[in-house]
Amino acid sequence: MDRQAEKALVGETAAIQYVKDGMTVGLGTGSTAFYVIKTMGEMIKAGMNLKGVATSKATEKLASEYGIQLVDINEVEELDIAIDGADEIDANFFAIKGGGGALLREKIIASAAKTFIVVADGSKKVQTLGHFPLPVEVVPFGYKQTEKAIQKLGCKTELRMKDEEIYLTDNGNYIIDCSFSSIQNPKQLHQTLNNIVGVVENGLFIHMVDVLISVNKQDEIIVDIAKNE
């Protein structure tokens, strides 16, 4: 099974198994979350009453196209579930997210959900985080000073660009992609990064993922539940 087929399978499975009538669902951003949104649209057409909270403007547009009624995160006390992809996830259910640039909103929405489900093709499961560059969202003012402080943690940094211009998040911030090659202590790095003045948030999701839906080498769906700590 190719990666695209895996993404479709895990996204559809998450929606069918976990999305129930009457729920308000946190809607992720990216190529795997697309299949969750598409499937939810089909469920609404079949008569289910569902609402969504989007993690990005791109997801807002997509959800509207599939007939999902969107609500503002500020009007919701708690989300029933949130479903999103990941760039990497390890055996501790620690994840790197933000390749699509929506890490801050994704983290806010994951935090607001009773259950946070990650859908990932098999290539995203890793033994050690860090092969994928860690996105760090920073305020534009003094970003070079912030970048220098991040570099002192032992990584190579790159200011994210798009169409030869500095990439802007939906929150009007910049993203610095940080190549550590291997992150030995994700919990400590998460805390250290967020203590740097100018950093808004980083793409490490620590003790946040409750369920991981992925595919094994035999093309079988695997549902792993995080152990409560």
Secondary structure, DSSP 8 states (H G I E B T S, - for coil): --HHHHHHHHHHHHHHHH--TT-EEEE--STTHHHHHHHHHHHHHTT---EEEESSHHHHHHHHHTT-EE--GGG-S-EEEEEE--SEE-TTS-EE--TTS-HHHHHHHHHHEEEEEEE--GGGB-SSTTSS-EEEEE-STTHHHHHHHHHTTT-EEEE-EETTEE---TTS-EEEEEE-S--S-HHHHHHHHHTSTTEEEESEE-S---EEEEE-TTS-EEEEE----
